[in-house]
Amino acid sequence: MDTDALRQAYEALLDAAATMAGQPTAPPPGEWDADEILAHLALVDAATLALGYAIAAGSLASYDNRVSQDCSTLRRTIDRAGGNAGLRDRIRRQGDALCTLAGHVLRPVELDTPVPTLLVSGDTVLVDQPVPMRDIVTGLATDHLPRHTAQLLALAP
């Protein structure tokens, strides 16, 4: 799988995160601050890596993003990563790992494996059906990472 778009999406996100680092951010009511956005992304990356490795291991696999939106999980992830700098480092390393996994480790038949997928945003169900691993990775590159990059930049004072 060609992961150039995914790498570029991670680079843009990490550039935006570095730009916002240390700046006071005041998200609109009910929205995440910069660290919470980064924690969400780190959790989504970890789940996507876990999915890819489960597929490679021949295990039963599913993909569910709800935990990546839980406020207490976001706070714990921020603390365990060591704050903003740790989150950015984690996202960079996980992005590299995901590009390697999708681009060089998983075979086409594995990337085309449909897995039960539940994607929600807030209270809205976006996807509740089997989705191939390839489409999940493509969705990160073309929608998820760019959307959160814009969300980070919108927090600028």
Phi and psi in degrees as GROMACS dihedral restraints (atoms count N, CA, C in turn):
[ dihedral_restraints ]
;  ai    aj    ak    al  type     phi  dphi    fc
    3     4     5     6     1   -75.9    20    10
    4     5     6     7     1   121.4    20    10
    6     7     8     9     1  -110.0    20    10
    7     8     9    10     1    17.4    20    10
    9    10    11    12     1   -58.9    20    10
   10    11    12    13     1   -44.6    20    10
   12    13    14    15     1   -63.8    20    10
   13    14    15    16     1   -36.8    20    10
   15    16    17    18     1   -66.7    20    10
   16    17    18    19     1   -44.6    20    10
   18    19    20    21     1   -60.1    20    10
   19    20    21    22     1   -43.8    20    10
   21    22    23    24     1   -64.3    20    10
   22    23    24    25     1   -38.2    20    10
   24    25    26    27     1   -65.5    20    10
   25    26    27    28     1   -40.3    20    10
   27    28    29    30     1   -65.3    20    10
   28    29    30    31     1   -41.5    20    10
   30    31    32    33     1   -61.0    20    10
   31    32    33    34     1   -45.4    20    10
   33    34    35    36     1   -63.2    20    10
   34    35    36    37     1   -42.3    20    10
   36    37    38    39     1   -62.9    20    10
   37    38    39    40     1   -47.4    20    10
   39    40    41    42     1   -67.6    20    10
   40    41    42    43     1   -33.3    20    10
   42    43    44    45     1   -63.2    20    10
   43    44    45    46     1   -44.7    20    10
   45    46    47    48     1   -64.0    20    10
   46    47    48    49     1   -41.7    20    10
   48    49    50    51     1   -64.6    20    10
   49    50    51    52     1   -39.6    20    10
   51    52    53    54     1   -66.5    20    10
   52    53    54    55     1   -38.4    20    10
   54    55    56    57     1   -61.8    20    10
   55    56    57    58     1   -38.6    20    10
   57    58    59    60     1   -84.7    20    10
   58    59    60    61     1   -14.6    20    10
   60    61    62    63     1   -58.1    20    10
   61    62    63    64     1   130.2    20    10
   63    64    65    66     1    82.0    20    10
   64    65    66    67     1   -10.0    20    10
   66    67    68    69     1   -84.7    20    10
   67    68    69    70     1   141.0    20    10
   69    70    71    72     1   -67.3    20    10
   70    71    72    73     1   131.2    20    10
   72    73    74    75     1  -121.0    20    10
   73    74    75    76     1   135.1    20    10
   75    76    77    78     1  -122.8    20    10
   76    77    78    79     1    90.8    20    10
   78    79    80    81     1   -68.3    20    10
   79    80    81    82     1   155.1    20    10
   81    82    83    84     1   -59.1    20    10
   82    83    84    85     1   155.8    20    10
   84    85    86    87     1   -52.2    20    10
   85    86    87    88     1   133.0    20    10
   87    88    89    90     1    83.8    20    10
   88    89    90    91     1    -3.5    20    10
   90    91    92    93     1  -101.4    20    10
   91    92    93    94     1   166.6    20    10
   93    94    95    96     1   -86.0    20    10
   94    95    96    97     1   151.6    20    10
   96    97    98    99     1   -83.7    20    10
   97    98    99   100     1   179.0    20    10
   99   100   101   102     1   -59.9    20    10
  100   101   102   103     1   -44.6    20    10
  102   103   104   105     1   -64.8    20    10
  103   104   105   106     1   -37.9    20    10
  105   106   107   108     1   -67.1    20    10
  106   107   108   109     1   -37.3    20    10
  108   109   110   111     1   -62.0    20    10
  109   110   111   112     1   -46.1    20    10
  111   112   113   114     1   -64.9    20    10
  112   113   114   115     1   -39.6    20    10
  114   115   116   117     1   -62.5    20    10
  115   116   117   118     1   -43.0    20    10
  117   118   119   120     1   -57.0    20    10
  118   119   120   121     1   -46.6    20    10
  120   121   122   123     1   -64.3    20    10
  121   122   123   124     1   -41.0    20    10
  123   124   125   126     1   -62.1    20    10
  124   125   126   127     1   -39.1    20    10
  126   127   128   129     1   -69.0    20    10
  127   128   129   130     1   -40.6    20    10
  129   130   131   132     1   -63.9    20    10
  130   131   132   133     1   -42.8    20    10
  132   133   134   135     1   -59.7    20    10
  133   134   135   136     1   -46.1    20    10
  135   136   137   138     1   -61.2    20    10
  136   137   138   139     1   -41.8    20    10
  138   139   140   141     1   -66.3    20    10
  139   140   141   142     1   -36.5    20    10
  141   142   143   144     1   -69.9    20    10
  142   143   144   145     1   -40.5    20    10
  144   145   146   147     1   -62.3    20    10
  145   146   147   148     1   -44.6    20    10
  147   148   149   150     1   -59.5    20    10
  148   149   150   151     1   -40.8    20    10
  150   151   152   153     1   -60.7    20    10
  151   152   153   154     1   -49.0    20    10
  153   154   155   156     1   -60.1    20    10
  154   155   156   157     1   -42.0    20    10
  156   157   158   159     1   -70.8    20    10
  157   158   159   160     1   -33.8    20    10
  159   160   161   162     1   -64.2    20    10
  160   161   162   163     1   -42.0    20    10
  162   163   164   165     1   -63.0    20    10
  163   164   165   166     1   -45.4    20    10
  165   166   167   168     1   -62.2    20    10
  166   167   168   169     1   -32.5    20    10
  168   169   170   171     1   -83.0    20    10
  169   170   171   172     1    -5.4    20    10
  171   172   173   174     1    75.2    20    10
  172   173   174   175     1    18.6    20    10
  174   175   176   177     1   -84.0    20    10
  175   176   177   178     1   163.5    20    10
  177   178   179   180     1   -65.8    20    10
  178   179   180   181     1   131.8    20    10
  180   181   182   183     1  -129.0    20    10
  181   182   183   184     1   146.5    20    10
  183   184   185   186     1  -149.7    20    10
  184   185   186   187     1   164.6    20    10
  186   187   188   189     1  -133.9    20    10
  187   188   189   190     1   122.6    20    10
  189   190   191   192     1  -142.8    20    10
  190   191   192   193     1   119.1    20    10
  192   193   194   195     1   -94.8    20    10
  193   194   195   196     1     7.1    20    10
  195   196   197   198     1   -61.8    20    10
  196   197   198   199     1   -38.6    20    10
  198   199   200   201     1   -63.4    20    10
  199   200   201   202     1   -26.9    20    10
  201   202   203   204     1   -73.3    20    10
  202   203   204   205     1    -1.6    20    10
  204   205   206   207     1  -116.8    20    10
  205   206   207   208     1    -0.2    20    10
  207   208   209   210     1   -77.3    20    10
  208   209   210   211     1   123.8    20    10
  210   211   212   213     1   -58.4    20    10
  211   212   213   214     1   -43.2    20    10
  213   214   215   216     1   -68.6    20    10
  214   215   216   217     1   -34.6    20    10
  216   217   218   219     1   -68.3    20    10
  217   218   219   220     1   -38.8    20    10
  219   220   221   222     1   -61.1    20    10
  220   221   222   223     1   -47.2    20    10
  222   223   224   225     1   -62.1    20    10
  223   224   225   226     1   -43.7    20    10
  225   226   227   228     1   -63.1    20    10
  226   227   228   229     1   -39.9    20    10
  228   229   230   231     1   -64.8    20    10
  229   230   231   232     1   -41.7    20    10
  231   232   233   234     1   -60.1    20    10
  232   233   234   235     1   -47.8    20    10
  234   235   236   237     1   -63.1    20    10
  235   236   237   238     1   -47.2    20    10
  237   238   239   240     1   -67.6    20    10
  238   239   240   241     1   -31.2    20    10
  240   241   242   243     1   -78.2    20    10
  241   242   243   244     1   -16.6    20    10
  243   244   245   246     1    91.0    20    10
  244   245   246   247     1    26.2    20    10
  246   247   248   249     1    88.0    20    10
  247   248   249   250     1  -161.9    20    10
  249   250   251   252     1   -58.2    20    10
  250   251   252   253     1   -49.2    20    10
  252   253   254   255     1   -62.6    20    10
  253   254   255   256     1   -40.9    20    10
  255   256   257   258     1   -66.0    20    10
  256   257   258   259     1   -37.7    20    10
  258   259   260   261     1   -64.7    20    10
  259   260   261   262     1   -43.9    20    10
  261   262   263   264     1   -62.3    20    10
  262   263   264   265     1   -41.2    20    10
  264   265   266   267     1   -64.2    20    10
  265   266   267   268     1   -42.4    20    10
  267   268   269   270     1   -62.5    20    10
  268   269   270   271     1   -45.5    20    10
  270   271   272   273     1   -63.2    20    10
  271   272   273   274     1   -41.4    20    10
  273   274   275   276     1   -60.5    20    10
  274   275   276   277     1   -47.8    20    10
  276   277   278   279     1   -67.3    20    10
  277   278   279   280     1   -41.3    20    10
  279   280   281   282     1   -68.0    20    10
  280   281   282   283     1   -36.8    20    10
  282   283   284   285     1   -62.5    20    10
  283   284   285   286     1   -43.4    20    10
  285   286   287   288     1   -60.3    20    10
  286   287   288   289     1   -44.4    20    10
  288   289   290   291     1   -63.7    20    10
  289   290   291   292     1   -41.1    20    10
  291   292   293   294     1   -66.5    20    10
  292   293   294   295     1   -40.0    20    10
  294   295   296   297     1   -63.1    20    10
  295   296   297   298     1   -40.4    20    10
  297   298   299   300     1   -66.2    20    10
  298   299   300   301     1   -45.8    20    10
  300   301   302   303     1   -61.1    20    10
  301   302   303   304     1   -50.9    20    10
  303   304   305   306     1   -74.3    20    10
  304   305   306   307     1   -32.0    20    10
  306   307   308   309     1   -90.2    20    10
  307   308   309   310     1   -24.0    20    10
  309   310   311   312     1  -134.8    20    10
  310   311   312   313     1   -18.0    20    10
  312   313   314   315     1  -100.7    20    10
  313   314   315   316     1   -55.2    20    10
  315   316   317   318     1   -72.2    20    10
  316   317   318   319     1   137.6    20    10
  318   319   320   321     1   -84.4    20    10
  319   320   321   322     1   161.3    20    10
  321   322   323   324     1   -52.7    20    10
  322   323   324   325     1   -40.4    20    10
  324   325   326   327     1   -63.4    20    10
  325   326   327   328     1   -33.4    20    10
  327   328   329   330     1   -73.1    20    10
  328   329   330   331     1   -42.3    20    10
  330   331   332   333     1   -63.5    20    10
  331   332   333   334     1   -28.8    20    10
  333   334   335   336     1   -88.9    20    10
  334   335   336   337     1     3.2    20    10
  336   337   338   339     1   -69.2    20    10
  337   338   339   340     1   118.9    20    10
  339   340   341   342     1   -77.5    20    10
  340   341   342   343     1   136.7    20    10
  342   343   344   345     1  -125.8    20    10
  343   344   345   346     1   143.9    20    10
  345   346   347   348     1   -55.7    20    10
  346   347   348   349     1   126.6    20    10
  348   349   350   351     1  -130.3    20    10
  349   350   351   352     1   132.0    20    10
  351   352   353   354     1  -126.7    20    10
  352   353   354   355     1   112.9    20    10
  354   355   356   357     1  -118.4    20    10
  355   356   357   358     1   124.8    20    10
  357   358   359   360     1  -126.1    20    10
  358   359   360   361     1   155.5    20    10
  360   361   362   363     1  -131.7    20    10
  361   362   363   364     1   109.8    20    10
  363   364   365   366     1    63.7    20    10
  364   365   366   367     1  -122.0    20    10
  366   367   368   369     1  -100.3    20    10
  367   368   369   370     1     5.8    20    10
  369   370   371   372     1   -98.5    20    10
  370   371   372   373     1   124.3    20    10
  372   373   374   375     1   -80.7    20    10
  373   374   375   376     1   120.1    20    10
  375   376   377   378     1   -92.3    20    10
  376   377   378   379     1   -40.3    20    10
  378   379   380   381     1  -143.0    20    10
  379   380   381   382     1   134.0    20    10
  381   382   383   384     1  -146.8    20    10
  382   383   384   385     1    72.1    20    10
  384   385   386   387     1  -167.1    20    10
  385   386   387   388     1   165.3    20    10
  387   388   389   390     1   -63.7    20    10
  388   389   390   391     1   136.9    20    10
  390   391   392   393     1  -135.8    20    10
  391   392   393   394     1   134.6    20    10
  393   394   395   396     1   -65.0    20    10
  394   395   396   397     1   145.9    20    10
  396   397   398   399     1   -52.0    20    10
  397   398   399   400     1   -41.5    20    10
  399   400   401   402     1   -55.5    20    10
  400   401   402   403     1   -42.5    20    10
  402   403   404   405     1   -70.7    20    10
  403   404   405   406     1   -32.2    20    10
  405   406   407   408     1   -64.8    20    10
  406   407   408   409     1   -46.1    20    10
  408   409   410   411     1   -64.0    20    10
  409   410   411   412     1   -43.9    20    10
  411   412   413   414     1   -61.7    20    10
  412   413   414   415     1   -39.5    20    10
  414   415   416   417     1   -62.9    20    10
  415   416   417   418     1   -34.9    20    10
  417   418   419   420     1   -62.0    20    10
  418   419   420   421     1   -45.0    20    10
  420   421   422   423     1   -70.7    20    10
  421   422   423   424     1   -40.1    20    10
  423   424   425   426     1   -96.2    20    10
  424   425   426   427     1   -19.2    20    10
  426   427   428   429     1  -129.6    20    10
  427   428   429   430     1   -59.5    20    10
  429   430   431   432     1   -62.5    20    10
  430   431   432   433     1   -54.7    20    10
  432   433   434   435     1   -64.7    20    10
  433   434   435   436     1   -46.4    20    10
  435   436   437   438     1   -61.8    20    10
  436   437   438   439     1   -36.6    20    10
  438   439   440   441     1   -64.7    20    10
  439   440   441   442     1   -42.0    20    10
  441   442   443   444     1   -77.1    20    10
  442   443   444   445     1   -25.0    20    10
  444   445   446   447     1   -63.0    20    10
  445   446   447   448     1   -47.4    20    10
  447   448   449   450     1   -63.0    20    10
  448   449   450   451     1   -39.3    20    10
  450   451   452   453     1   -62.6    20    10
  451   452   453   454     1   -41.5    20    10
  453   454   455   456     1   -61.2    20    10
  454   455   456   457     1   -49.4    20    10
  456   457   458   459     1   -65.1    20    10
  457   458   459   460     1   -28.3    20    10
  459   460   461   462     1   -69.9    20    10
  460   461   462   463     1   -13.9    20    10
  462   463   464   465     1   -82.0    20    10
  463   464   465   466     1    -7.7    20    10
  465   466   467   468     1   -57.1    20    10
  466   467   468   469     1   137.9    20    10
